[in-house]
């Protein structure tokens, strides 16, 4: 999993305030401090700029550190919600085994397969 660390750099005699975003593979970008934003949003802008530069896609989830922020790619929450709904349906059908309609529509997928399909993860064939 990729982690992006951001850090604020104060202004100098020659440069204005800026934020750097980098990862452990030495991919790095520096942006001018976005004064129209504040707090985490400033650091997220730098992380988004690094993602754009590296052509990375996904939903960034972030949190603060002592000297900056860290961002990583989190799950697609809409897909998680769809998967949890499908799993809830599966559980409801298991609790109503005498319901003819429920038995007729009982899914053949496992919970892991449901989650993987909603998140777009390819599950390898088992032997």
N, C-alpha and C positions, 0 to 999 in steps of 0.2 A: 504494500500500500504506500502511496506517495504522500509525504508530509511536506507542507510548505511553511517555512518560518518567516515571519515578517518582523522588521525592526525599524523603529523611528530614528532618524538622524537629524539633529537640530541644525539650524542655519549656521553658516560660517561667514567669513568676510567675502567669500567668493561664490558660495552656493546657498540657495534657499533650503528650507526644511524639505526633507524627502523621506521616503520609505523604501526599504529594499525588501524584496521577496526572493527567497532562495530555497533550494532543496539540497539534499546530501550528495547529489550528483554534480554539484557546482553549476546548476542552471540558475541564473540570477537575472533580476531586472530591478531597476531603480526608477521610481516615479516621483515627480514633484508632489509635495504634500497637498492633498486635495482639501483646501480650506473650506469648501462648501459642504464637506462631510465632517463627521466627528467620531471619535472612539474607534470601535471595531470596524465601522464602515470604511474608514481610511485604510486600514490594513487589508480589509477584504478587497478593496480596489487594487492594491498592489498584488495580492494573490491572484485575482482575476486577470491582471495584466500578464503575469507569468504564465498562467494557463493558456491565455490567448497566444502568447509568443511560442509556447511549446506545443500548441494545438491539442491540449488536454481538454477533455470534456467530462462533465459530471457535476454533481451537486456538492459544493464545498460546505463543510461544517467546521466551525472555528471555535476557538477558546483562547483565553488570555494566558500569557506566561508572565514571569516576573519582568522581562524586558521586551515584550512584544506579544505577538499572537502566533498561533499555529493553526493551520487549516489542513484538512484532509478530505478525501472524497467520501461522502456518506451515501447511504442508500437513497433510492428514489422513493420518497415517502408515499406517493400516490400508488406505486406498485405494491408497496408494503401493505397499504390499506386494502387494495384489491385482494391480495393474497390472504390477509387476515379474514376478509369477508368470505372468501371461498372456503377457508378452513373452518370458520364458524358454521357454514352450511353443512360441511362434512360432519362436524360434531353433532349438530342438530339432528341430522339423519340417523346417526348412530343411536341417539336417545329415543328415536321413534321407529323402532324396527318393525312394528306392526302396520305402519302407515304404508299402504300399497304404492302410493305415488312417490314417497320418499325412497322406498326400495327400488323402484323402477328407475329413478334418476340418481341413484347412489354413484358417486364418482369412483373411478378406478385409480385415481392418482394418489400418491402418498403426499404427506404434508410437505416434505422436502421438494417433491416434484412441482407442487403448486407454487411454492415460494420461488423456486428456480425459474419456472415459466413466466411468472409475473415480473421478475427482475431481469429477464433476458439472459439467464445463465444457461449454458449448454451443459446438460448432465451426460457424462459418458455412459455408454452402454455397459451394463454389468454382465459378467460372464455367467 
